[in-house]
Amino acid sequence: MEDKTNIIQIQRYHSPCGDLMLGSVGDKLCLCDWAAESHRDIVDRRLRKLLKAGYEERTSDVIQEAIRQLDEYFNGKRTVFEVPLLFVGTEFQKSVWHKLLEIPYGSTVSYGELAGQLNVPKAVRAVAAANGANAISIFAPCHRVVGSNQALVGYAGGLSAKKRLLDLELNGKLLL
């Protein structure tokens, strides 16, 4: 039996790059994950376990604000998000996800550069794994992390979504 001391409110969001599941606990966004991604069940289990929570399909003020800001982002009118985030994971994962917030709009860093910024230059694979476990895509911009040769690699929403997000940030609009 699931221990439901908390409720994660969830709502689907139809982005131009694919459907996202948005989720909030209290007054913080804890989920913005690609709905069709194969690791969705891993993210869901982690959130439910660590937050001791169950899902309930309904909106919240935080989700509504996230939708408003995502709409502005996808319309090329927002470059910085101002939604309170709740990262749910290990301390190492949280350190990686917080570092993602420092990558400027329209910029990219390699996994190696990110590991160096975290003072763990030999932990590139661990940084890549933590980046891949990010449950708050777009808001914590894991799409801005690329391979050492600047190639687009590994993205939960798929490489076409990653390319479209980076194109949006570089060109101010989504390219077809």
For each residue, the residues with C-beta under 8 A, 3 or more apart:
1:
2: 48 54
3: 52
4: 7 52 53 54
5: 52 53
6: 25 26 51 52 53 54
7: 4 25 53 54 55 56
8: 23 24 25 30 31 47 48 51 53 54 55 56
9: 23 24 25 55 56 57 58 59 60 63
10: 21 22 23 31 55 56 57 58
11: 21 22 23 57 58 59 63 67
12: 19 20 21 22 35
13: 19 20 21 22 32 66 67 70
14: 19
15: 18 19 20 70 74
16: 74 164 174
17: 74 157 160 161 164 165 174
18: 15 34 35 36 157 158 161
19: 12 13 14 15 34 35 36
20: 12 13 15 32 33 34 35 70 137 138
21: 10 11 12 13 31 32 33 34 35 40
22: 10 11 12 13 29 31 32 63 66 67
23: 8 9 10 11 29 30 31 32 47 55 63
24: 8 9 27 28 29 30 31 60 62 63 66
25: 6 7 8 9 28 30 51 53 86
26: 6 86
27: 24 61 62 84
28: 24 25 62 84 85 86
29: 22 23 24 32 62 63 66 83 84 85 86 136 139
30: 8 23 24 25 47 51 85 86 87 88 135 136
31: 8 10 21 22 23 24 43 47 135 136
32: 13 20 21 22 23 29 66 70 135 136 137 138 139
33: 20 21 37 40 43 135 136 137 156
34: 18 19 20 21 37 40 137 156 157 158 161
35: 12 18 19 20 21 40
36: 18 19 40
37: 33 34 40 156 157
38:
39: 42 43 132 133 156
40: 21 33 34 35 36 37 43 44
41: 44 45
42: 39 45 46 133
43: 31 33 39 40 46 47 133 135
44: 40 41 47 48 55
45: 41 42 48 49
46: 42 43 49 50 88 89 133 135
47: 8 23 30 31 43 44 50 51 53 88 135
48: 2 8 44 45 51 52 53 54 55
49: 45 46 52
50: 46 47 88 89
51: 6 8 25 30 47 48 88
52: 3 4 5 6 48 49
53: 4 5 6 7 8 25 47 48
54: 2 4 6 7 8 48
55: 7 8 9 10 23 44 48
56: 7 8 9 10
57: 9 10 11
58: 9 10 11
59: 9 11 63 64
60: 9 24 63 64
61: 27 64 65
62: 24 27 28 29 65 66 83 84
63: 9 11 22 23 24 29 59 60 66 67
64: 59 60 61 67 68
65: 61 62 68 69 83
66: 13 22 24 29 32 62 63 69 70 83 139
67: 11 13 22 63 64 70 71
68: 64 65 71 72
69: 65 66 72 73 78 81 82 83
70: 13 15 20 32 66 67 73 74 138
71: 67 68 74 75
72: 68 69 75 77 78
73: 69 70 76 77 78 79 81 138 168
74: 15 16 17 70 71 168 174
75: 71 72 78
76: 73 168 172 173 174
77: 72 73
78: 69 72 73 75 81
79: 73 105 106 169
80: 105
81: 69 73 78 138 139
82: 69
83: 29 62 65 66 69 139
84: 27 28 29 62
85: 28 29 30 136 139 140
86: 25 26 28 29 30
87: 30 93 94 97 98 135 136 140
88: 30 46 47 50 51 135
89: 46 50 93 94 97 130 133 135
90: 93 94 130
91: 94 95
92: 95 96 126 130
93: 87 89 90 96 97 130 133 134
94: 87 89 90 91 97 98
95: 91 92 98 99 118
96: 92 93 99 100 114 118 127 130 131 134
97: 87 89 93 94 100 101 130 134 136 140
98: 87 94 95 101 102
99: 95 96 102 103 114 117 118
100: 96 97 103 114 131 134 140 141 142 144 145
101: 97 98 140 141
102: 98 99 117
103: 99 100 107 108 109 141 144 145
104: 107
105: 79 80 141 169
106: 79 169 170
107: 103 104 144
108: 103 144 145 146 150 166
109: 103 113 114 117 144 145 146
110: 113 114 145 146 147 148 150
111: 114 115 124 127 128 131 145 146 147 148
112: 115 116 121 124 148
113: 109 110 116 117
114: 96 99 100 109 110 111 117 118 127 131 145
115: 111 112 118 120 121 122 123 124 126 127
116: 112 113 119 121
117: 99 102 109 113 114
118: 95 96 99 114 115 123 127
119: 116
120: 115 123 126 127
121: 112 115 116 124
122: 115
123: 115 118 120 126 127
124: 111 112 115 121 127 128
125: 128 129
126: 92 115 120 123 129 130
127: 96 111 114 115 118 120 123 124 130 131
128: 111 124 125 131 132 145 154
129: 125 126 132 133
130: 89 90 92 93 96 97 126 127 133 134
131: 96 100 111 114 127 128 134 142 145 154
132: 39 128 129 142 154 156
133: 39 42 43 46 89 93 129 130
134: 93 96 97 100 130 131 137 140 142 156
135: 30 31 32 33 43 46 47 87 88 89
136: 29 30 31 32 33 85 87 97 139 140
137: 20 32 33 34 134 140 142 143 156 157
138: 20 32 70 73 81 141 143 165
139: 29 32 66 81 83 85 136
140: 85 87 97 100 101 134 136 137
141: 100 101 103 105 138 144
142: 100 131 132 134 137 145 155 156
143: 137 138 155 157 161 162 165 166
144: 100 103 107 108 109 141 166 169
145: 100 103 108 109 110 111 114 128 131 142
146: 108 109 110 111 150 151 152 153
147: 110 111 150 151 152 153
148: 110 111 112
149:
150: 108 110 146 147
151: 146 147
152: 146 147 155 159 162 163 166
153: 146 147 159
154: 128 131 132
155: 142 143 152 158 159 161 162
156: 33 34 37 39 132 134 137 142
157: 17 18 34 37 137 143 161 162 165
158: 18 34 155 161 162
159: 152 153 155 162 163
160: 17 163 164
161: 17 18 34 143 155 157 158 164 165
162: 143 152 155 157 158 159 165 166
163: 152 159 160 166 167
164: 16 17 160 161 167 168 174 175
165: 17 138 143 157 161 162 168 169
166: 108 143 144 152 162 163 169 170
167: 163 164 170 171 174 175
168: 73 74 76 164 165 171 172 173 174 175
169: 79 105 106 144 165 166
170: 106 166 167
171: 167 168 175
172: 76 168
173: 76 168
174: 16 17 74 76 164 167 168
175: 164 167 168 171
176:
